[in-house]
Amino acid sequence: MAEEAEKKKKIWESLEVGSVVKGIVRRLADFGAFVDIGGVDGLVHVTDLSWGRVKHPSDVVSVGQEIDVKILNIDPERERISLSYKQTQPRPWTVAGEKYPVGSVVEGKVVRITTFGAFVELEPGLDGLVHISQCALTRIAKVEDAVNVGDIVRVKVLDVNTEAKRISLSIREVLEDEALDSVSDEGEYAIDDIPGEEEAPVEE
């Protein structure tokens, strides 16, 4: 027992606030995840699991998973260690411009609807706005005429402002692009389907 206590003491002495260590998720609770960091358990509170909203820790980590965690606080007397998983990940907004360049088309989930548009979650902690004028091909009276909360939508990135933490998105431009593609595809098939026309000169 004395040997065990000495071993535990050394582990506690080796821990340093601010350092990043490897750990294994041992147990999940509604309020967070317990992570074994070399023989002692620390808690990653649900608010420190992700930069985005988390309903339950199982949405982010699973039991047995090895993760990097940052030590936030150490209380040897109460044998409590506070850890953060999200602080080992880049803040979504710092890399938003690189991950979502203007003109790119990405998928997201509609998480909130207002009178002026729909907020689409591109990843946890990163929402973009589809203005009501960009929700559909035709003019709509209200956003719900085009999309509803929970819908998975394809959006085109119109603008990224990392300082203001704003991303402008468009569903309309994706629909317009798809409509143009289908028209050009039909045109190609129409020409290909005419026998003996492959070599025909194209009239200006």
HUHU-V956678 format. One record per pair of residues at least 24 apart in sequence whose C-alpha atoms are under 8 Angstrom apart, sorted by the first residue. I is the first residue (numbers start at 1). J is the second residue. D is the distance in whole Angstrom. If there is no record, write none. Layout:
i=[I | I]
j=[J | J]
d=[D | D]
This chain:
i=[8 | 8 | 11 | 11 | 11 | 12 | 15 | 15 | 16 | 16 | 17 | 17 | 17 | 17 | 17 | 18 | 18 | 18 | 19 | 19 | 20 | 20 | 20 | 20 | 20 | 21 | 21 | 21 | 21 | 22 | 22 | 22 | 22 | 23 | 23 | 23 | 23 | 24 | 24 | 24 | 24 | 24 | 25 | 25 | 25 | 25 | 25 | 25 | 25 | 26 | 26 | 27 | 28 | 28 | 28 | 28 | 29 | 30 | 30 | 31 | 31 | 32 | 32 | 33 | 41 | 41 | 42 | 42 | 42 | 42 | 43 | 43 | 43 | 43 | 44 | 44 | 44 | 44 | 45 | 45 | 45 | 48 | 48 | 48 | 48 | 48 | 49 | 49 | 49 | 50 | 50 | 50 | 50 | 51 | 51 | 51 | 51 | 51 | 52 | 52 | 52 | 52 | 53 | 53 | 92 | 92 | 92 | 93 | 93 | 93 | 94 | 96 | 96 | 97 | 97 | 97 | 100 | 100 | 101 | 101 | 102 | 102 | 102 | 102 | 102 | 103 | 103 | 103 | 104 | 104 | 105 | 105 | 105 | 105 | 105 | 106 | 106 | 106 | 106 | 107 | 107 | 107 | 107 | 108 | 108 | 108 | 108 | 109 | 109 | 109 | 109 | 109 | 110 | 110 | 110 | 110 | 110 | 110 | 110 | 111 | 111 | 112 | 113 | 113 | 113 | 113 | 114 | 115 | 115 | 116 | 117 | 118 | 118 | 127 | 127 | 128 | 128 | 128 | 128 | 129 | 129 | 129 | 129 | 130 | 130 | 130 | 130 | 131 | 131 | 131 | 134 | 134 | 134 | 134 | 134 | 135 | 135 | 135 | 136 | 136 | 136 | 137 | 137 | 137]
j=[39 | 40 | 38 | 39 | 40 | 76 | 71 | 74 | 71 | 74 | 70 | 71 | 72 | 73 | 74 | 70 | 71 | 72 | 70 | 71 | 68 | 69 | 70 | 71 | 88 | 68 | 69 | 70 | 71 | 66 | 67 | 68 | 69 | 66 | 67 | 68 | 69 | 63 | 64 | 65 | 66 | 67 | 61 | 62 | 63 | 64 | 65 | 66 | 67 | 63 | 64 | 63 | 57 | 58 | 62 | 63 | 57 | 56 | 57 | 56 | 57 | 56 | 57 | 57 | 80 | 81 | 80 | 81 | 82 | 83 | 80 | 81 | 82 | 83 | 82 | 83 | 84 | 85 | 82 | 83 | 84 | 83 | 84 | 85 | 86 | 87 | 84 | 85 | 86 | 85 | 86 | 124 | 125 | 86 | 91 | 92 | 124 | 125 | 123 | 124 | 125 | 126 | 124 | 125 | 124 | 125 | 126 | 126 | 162 | 165 | 162 | 160 | 162 | 160 | 161 | 162 | 157 | 160 | 157 | 160 | 156 | 157 | 158 | 159 | 160 | 156 | 157 | 158 | 156 | 157 | 154 | 155 | 156 | 157 | 174 | 154 | 155 | 156 | 157 | 152 | 153 | 154 | 155 | 152 | 153 | 154 | 155 | 149 | 150 | 151 | 152 | 153 | 147 | 148 | 149 | 150 | 151 | 152 | 153 | 149 | 150 | 149 | 143 | 144 | 148 | 149 | 143 | 142 | 143 | 143 | 143 | 143 | 147 | 166 | 167 | 166 | 167 | 168 | 169 | 166 | 167 | 168 | 169 | 168 | 169 | 170 | 171 | 168 | 169 | 170 | 169 | 170 | 171 | 172 | 173 | 170 | 171 | 172 | 171 | 172 | 175 | 172 | 175 | 176]
d=[7 | 8 | 7 | 7 | 8 | 7 | 8 | 8 | 7 | 8 | 8 | 5 | 6 | 6 | 7 | 6 | 5 | 6 | 6 | 6 | 6 | 5 | 4 | 6 | 8 | 6 | 6 | 6 | 8 | 7 | 6 | 5 | 6 | 6 | 5 | 6 | 7 | 8 | 6 | 6 | 4 | 6 | 8 | 7 | 5 | 5 | 5 | 6 | 7 | 5 | 6 | 6 | 7 | 7 | 8 | 7 | 7 | 6 | 7 | 8 | 8 | 8 | 6 | 6 | 8 | 7 | 6 | 5 | 6 | 6 | 8 | 6 | 5 | 6 | 6 | 5 | 5 | 7 | 8 | 7 | 7 | 8 | 5 | 6 | 6 | 8 | 6 | 5 | 5 | 7 | 5 | 7 | 8 | 6 | 7 | 7 | 6 | 5 | 8 | 4 | 3 | 7 | 7 | 7 | 8 | 6 | 6 | 7 | 6 | 7 | 7 | 7 | 7 | 6 | 8 | 7 | 7 | 8 | 7 | 8 | 8 | 5 | 5 | 6 | 7 | 6 | 5 | 6 | 6 | 6 | 7 | 5 | 4 | 6 | 7 | 6 | 6 | 6 | 8 | 7 | 6 | 4 | 6 | 6 | 6 | 6 | 7 | 8 | 6 | 6 | 4 | 6 | 8 | 7 | 5 | 5 | 5 | 6 | 7 | 5 | 6 | 6 | 7 | 8 | 8 | 7 | 8 | 7 | 7 | 7 | 6 | 7 | 8 | 8 | 7 | 6 | 5 | 6 | 6 | 8 | 6 | 5 | 6 | 6 | 5 | 5 | 7 | 8 | 7 | 7 | 8 | 5 | 6 | 5 | 7 | 7 | 5 | 6 | 6 | 5 | 8 | 5 | 7 | 7]
